[in-house]
Amino acid sequence: MDIFLLIIGFIVVLLGIIGSFLPVLPGPLTSWLGLLILHFTKPVPINYTFLGITLAIAFIIWLIDYFIPAIGTKKFGGTRYGVIGTMVGLVFGMLFLGPFGIIIGPFVGAFLGEMIKESNSGKALKAAFGSFIGFLTSTFLKFITAVIFMGFYIAIFWKYKDAFFSF
């Protein structure tokens, strides 16, 4: 049973890395679930502090993932209208465009929000580009976190590997 959990946990951690790029899966939270599964095996003792800290990190990254595109819009000169457009675009994009909506929605939302404020397409395009940069930043952050969780998984397994394979 422990080998089965070990394999399932590893697959879930890998899914977390893939989920860093796919908006369908919350990457770091999925990778954390793999760490939790590893701690349910008999050879690995449950470390509540480690699991709590990594869960908090995964949750915070999952939460800020929804705000980083808006921050990018603001940093690239977007107004409040662009920021609101980014958030509305994110929601509508996810609902109606599926996985691509998380990229397209904030971009279009920021552009339309800025166009409502003032008809300067150059400024609106710059704010929309900021939204896209924010998306890339959040994707990178999720990917790095998921890879670090994979490193934790491998390090913990390596520490207890003899207990998994002793018959």
Buried (B, 14 or more C-beta within 10 A) or exposed (E): EBEEBBEBBBEBBBBBBBBBEEBEBBBBBBBBBBBBBBBEBEBBEEEEEEBEEBBEBBBEBBEEBBBBBBBBBBEBBBBEBBBBBBBBBBBBBBEEBEBEBBBBBBBBBBBBBBBBBEEEEEBBBBBBBBBBBBBEBBBEBBBBBBBBBBEBBBEBBEEBEEEBEEE
